[in-house]
Amino acid sequence: MTTEPRVLAKDEWESWYEALEWAFGGVKETGQERGLWRDLTEVDRSYGVWDGDRPVGTIGAFSFGLSVPGGAVVPSAGITMVSVAATHRRRGILRRMMRRALEDYREAGDTLAILTASEPAIYGRFGFGTATQRVIAEIDTARVSVAAPPGTDGMALSVVDPAAALGRCEELYARMVPRRPGMLERRPGWERLMLLDPPPARNGASARRVVLAERDGELLGYARYAMKPGFELPGPTGTVVVHDLDAVDPAAYAALLRFLAGIDLMTSVQLRNLPVDSALPHLVSDVRRCDLRVQDKLYLRPLELGAALAARAYTTEVDVVLDVADDFCPWNEGRWRLSGGPGGAVCERTGDPADLALPVRALGAAYLGGASLVSLAHAGLVEERRPGGLAVATTAFSSPVAPWLPHSF
């Protein structure tokens, strides 16, 4: 066999995807799921390694726009479908696939590479840092009430089939993208993911519904959810499983949360993906009975470092020289002068002395404003070479709105 990756041919997709399924446990997806991912796969951005006619390594990328601080949407390669067969581990297959992919995506014009990780330990060696986190919550609605800020009672709520409201929900989602770093600009075809609801994946829950929150006919929020009934001798023990909860208005958000927490025969509400600055802890009567947990979500690395740093805005004016180590994408290695502020930035190579030295994965973690450069310095990942430079850069890189990835890919 050769361990060199090559571009996937369209007629190889089935065997290539089957190898991916086996690497992730061998359970075949439904026709609905496979059909969606077949249609979304960008074959010319997908690679494989073959042993004879058997695929033993897979990797691909979706073409996304990722929102960054300041509201710009940056071309990004969404790395996905990564696997190596158990029989072919420790032969450098993943490293070769990742190197080929990152080089090609950069050549194609992508500024960033992003991914979600099945195992967090894998991708730091390729320069990816943890750029966003998610909050998982399970609200004990038998003991927790939801506050009603001004305007909540004026919201009109209606429950409809998700397909019937998809267009309006997608329009609302598009309004949200520039408001929060880390959100994906959904390209044509990706709206189908919002309707993906195969029965085997429901784990005993109902089909999904969507509740809309409107004021004077204007859609201000929505939540896609399912109900998982349960009964014990003392009474019902059902769970409301929330897949999406998006709103552009505080009253709409509170109205939706209050509705979900008040559905008959349900005693808990499960939310699997909230931003770390979610309003939820401030709306509930007892945050301790909401079982809040934080987990890593989006991993990011600059593909074209100068363009990446110039693409976002900064909270305060900054003029700092960064000495960046990047042995996996060596074109990023070296010293860069970043000058900018809230109105934009410029980032160019320089021979001037560095204010900070850091590996590219630390820069990836801080890029969206989710990780503090000071906290990364406390972990030994950022070195301050000019006194005061770390504090200035930390403030500039921060974001008033926490970065958040709304869904996996």
Summary of the structure (lengths in Angstrom):
residues: 409
radius of gyration: 22.7
end to end distance: 30.2
largest distance: 73.6
contacts: 1363
relative contact order: 0.15
helix: 32%
strand: 33%
